[in-house]
Amino acid sequence: MKKLERMLLINWHYISKEMIEFSNINFLTGKNGSGKSTIIDALQLLLLGDTRGNFFNKAANDRTERTLEGYLRGEIGDDGDTGYKYLRSGKFSSYIVCEFYDTVTRKNFCIGVVFDVYNESGFEHKFFMFNGKMDSVMVCTNRASGHPTFRFYDKEWNRLLYQKPELEPESDVERPENYEKMIRIAEQLSENLVHMRVDLYNIDGQIYFGELTFFDQGGFDTDITLETDLKWGELMDLEEIEYGDKRKKSVCGILR
């Protein structure tokens, strides 16, 4: 049996630094907002490894939408004018560490996780590439709020209204200084591929890799317009697909 003996939380929601001791039987009691779910969510994150926050704060209020970044930055509410307010900003690190006692080996051991958080300018840039060429980039902001917003731009950073009108934010975001370098990286990663979405982060002028995907939203993105969907479909040439140094007809090409 592995018995939880103590937990260390640093920069987790309202907690700056706290060591919590556990016994064989433990009760978490307190008023609403006192931090009961904050402790449980930290434990769930560490043991389940679910950074999407699917189980965050479910016991306290099913309507809440806490996010991992909201916990890390210490989200304290929405003032209605400038957006969400946070206890922490800029660069910092958050820690969750649990110490267990193994009753079989009679030894203590620790498991933990550390999150390095950068400033709010680290937007996600999702490049939509077709045959190694860029069609557009989708910039994602406000992840921490649990209500992300998206904006599409072309290669020259002109705004593209690819989404349904009610989803289009009125404001724009600034073009990254090393935008051309991000495009070159996306082109290299998507070379000779019919379609790929290349996700990159731009944090303080440093480019970080996110992920590669061939199937955006599983092919069922209901936020984009029909015109966008049709345009992307036309950019996918499935008549011929390259295999090594040979070009062969694809299944689509053979059936036509």
C-alpha positions in Angstrom: 0.0 0.0 0.0 1.1 3.5 -0.8 0.0 6.1 1.8 -0.1 9.8 1.1 1.7 11.6 3.9 2.2 15.2 2.7 1.7 17.5 -0.3 3.7 20.6 -1.3 2.0 23.2 -3.4 3.8 26.2 -4.8 2.1 28.8 -7.0 -1.1 26.9 -7.3 -4.3 29.0 -7.5 -4.5 31.1 -4.3 -1.6 29.2 -2.7 1.9 30.7 -2.8 3.5 27.9 -0.8 1.9 25.4 1.5 2.9 22.0 3.0 -0.2 19.8 3.7 0.0 16.9 6.1 -2.2 13.8 5.7 -3.2 11.0 8.1 -4.8 7.6 7.5 -8.3 9.3 7.3 -8.7 12.9 6.2 -11.6 15.3 6.0 -11.5 18.5 3.8 -13.9 21.0 5.3 -14.4 24.7 4.9 -16.6 27.4 3.4 -17.1 27.7 -0.4 -14.0 29.1 -1.9 -11.7 28.1 0.9 -9.6 25.8 -1.3 -11.0 22.3 -0.9 -11.3 21.7 -4.6 -8.0 23.4 -5.2 -6.3 20.7 -3.2 -8.2 17.9 -4.8 -7.6 19.2 -8.3 -3.9 19.4 -7.7 -3.9 15.7 -6.5 -6.0 14.6 -9.5 -3.7 16.4 -11.9 -0.6 14.8 -10.4 -2.0 11.2 -10.2 -4.1 11.2 -13.4 -1.9 13.4 -15.6 -4.9 15.1 -17.1 -3.8 18.6 -18.0 -7.0 19.4 -19.9 -8.9 20.0 -16.6 -11.8 17.7 -17.4 -12.3 17.0 -13.7 -11.4 20.4 -12.2 -13.7 21.7 -9.5 -16.5 19.3 -10.3 -17.4 18.7 -6.7 -17.7 22.4 -5.9 -19.7 23.6 -8.9 -20.4 21.8 -12.1 -20.8 25.1 -14.0 -17.3 26.3 -13.3 -14.7 26.0 -16.0 -11.4 26.2 -14.3 -8.3 25.6 -16.5 -4.8 24.5 -15.8 -3.4 27.9 -16.7 -6.0 29.6 -14.5 -4.8 27.5 -11.6 -1.2 28.3 -12.3 -1.7 32.0 -12.7 -4.1 32.3 -9.9 -7.3 33.3 -11.6 -9.3 35.6 -9.3 -12.3 36.6 -11.5 -13.4 38.8 -14.4 -13.7 42.5 -13.8 -15.9 42.9 -16.9 -13.6 45.5 -18.5 -10.1 44.3 -18.9 -10.9 40.6 -18.8 -9.7 38.0 -16.3 -7.5 39.0 -13.4 -4.7 36.9 -12.0 -2.5 36.8 -8.9 0.6 35.9 -10.9 2.0 37.3 -14.2 5.2 37.1 -16.2 7.5 34.1 -15.8 7.3 31.8 -12.9 7.2 28.1 -12.0 4.5 26.1 -10.2 5.1 22.8 -8.2 2.9 20.0 -7.0 4.8 17.3 -5.0 3.4 14.4 -3.1 5.3 12.2 -0.6 4.1 8.6 -0.1 5.1 5.8 2.2 5.3 2.3 0.8 4.1 -0.1 3.5 5.8 -3.0 1.7 9.3 -1.6 1.2 8.9 0.7 4.3 10.4 3.5 2.3 9.2 7.0 1.4 9.1 8.3 -2.2 8.0 11.4 -4.0 6.3 12.1 -7.2 5.8 15.6 -8.6 5.3 17.9 -11.5 6.7 21.4 -12.3 5.1 23.9 -14.7 7.2 26.7 -16.2 4.8 29.5 -17.1 5.8 32.3 -19.5 4.2 35.7 -20.0 0.8 36.2 -21.6 2.2 37.0 -25.1 2.9 33.3 -25.8 0.0 32.8 -28.1 -0.5 29.7 -30.0 0.0 29.9 -33.8 -1.6 27.1 -35.8 -0.4 27.1 -39.4 -2.7 25.5 -42.0 -0.4 24.1 -44.6 -1.4 22.5 -48.0 1.3 20.8 -50.1 4.0 22.6 -48.1 2.4 26.0 -48.6 0.7 28.2 -46.1 -2.9 29.1 -46.5 -3.4 30.8 -43.1 -2.4 30.9 -39.5 -4.9 30.7 -36.6 -3.9 32.7 -33.5 -5.4 31.5 -30.2 -5.7 33.8 -27.2 -7.3 33.8 -23.8 -6.6 30.1 -23.1 -6.4 30.8 -19.4 -10.0 32.1 -19.2 -11.4 28.8 -20.4 -13.0 30.7 -23.3 -10.3 30.9 -26.0 -10.7 33.2 -29.0 -9.3 32.6 -32.5 -8.2 34.9 -35.3 -7.1 33.9 -38.8 -4.5 35.7 -40.8 -2.9 35.2 -44.2 0.8 35.1 -45.1 1.0 38.9 -45.1 -0.9 39.1 -41.7 -4.2 40.3 -43.3 -7.2 39.3 -41.3 -9.3 36.4 -42.7 -12.9 36.0 -41.7 -12.8 32.2 -41.7 -15.1 31.7 -38.7 -18.8 32.3 -38.3 -19.5 36.0 -37.7 -20.6 35.6 -34.1 -17.2 34.0 -33.2 -15.0 36.7 -34.8 -13.3 39.0 -32.2 -13.3 42.7 -33.1 -9.8 43.3 -32.0 -6.6 42.1 -33.7 -3.3 40.8 -32.4 0.2 42.0 -33.3 2.2 40.2 -35.9 5.2 38.4 -34.3 8.6 39.9 -35.1 9.9 36.5 -36.3 6.8 35.6 -38.2 8.7 34.8 -41.4 10.9 32.3 -39.5 7.7 30.6 -38.1 6.4 30.3 -41.7 9.7 28.7 -42.9 9.5 26.1 -40.0 5.9 25.3 -40.9 6.9 24.9 -44.6 9.7 22.5 -43.8 7.6 20.4 -41.5 4.8 20.1 -44.0 6.8 19.6 -47.1 5.4 17.0 -49.6 2.2 16.6 -47.5 -1.3 17.2 -48.8 -2.3 18.8 -45.6 -0.9 19.4 -42.1 -1.6 21.8 -39.3 1.7 23.0 -37.6 1.3 24.4 -34.1 4.0 26.7 -32.9 4.4 29.0 -29.8 6.2 32.3 -29.9 7.3 33.3 -26.4 9.5 36.3 -25.9 10.8 35.9 -29.5 11.7 32.3 -29.0 9.8 29.7 -31.2 8.6 26.5 -29.5 7.1 23.4 -31.2 3.6 22.5 -30.2 2.2 19.7 -32.3 1.4 18.4 -35.8 -2.0 17.1 -36.9 -3.5 15.9 -40.1 -7.1 16.0 -38.8 -8.2 19.4 -37.5 -11.0 18.9 -35.0 -11.3 15.4 -36.3 -12.5 16.9 -39.6 -15.6 18.3 -38.0 -14.8 21.9 -37.1 -18.3 23.6 -36.7 -16.8 27.1 -36.0 -15.5 27.8 -39.5 -17.8 28.9 -42.3 -18.9 26.6 -45.2 -16.8 28.8 -47.6 -13.7 28.1 -45.5 -14.4 24.4 -45.4 -14.9 24.3 -49.2 -11.7 26.3 -49.8 -9.6 24.0 -47.7 -11.1 21.0 -49.5 -10.1 22.5 -52.9 -6.6 23.0 -51.7 -6.2 19.3 -51.0 -5.1 17.6 -54.2 -5.8 13.9 -53.6 -5.4 12.9 -57.2 -1.7 12.1 -56.7 0.3 11.4 -53.6 4.0 11.1 -53.5 5.6 7.9 -52.3 9.4 8.3 -52.0 10.7 9.2 -55.5 7.6 7.9 -57.2 4.2 9.5 -57.7 1.2 7.1 -57.7 -2.5 7.6 -58.1 -4.3 7.8 -54.8 -7.5 5.9 -54.2 -9.5 9.0 -54.9 -7.7 9.4 -58.3 -8.2 5.8 -59.2 -11.9 5.9 -58.5 -12.5 8.9 -60.7 
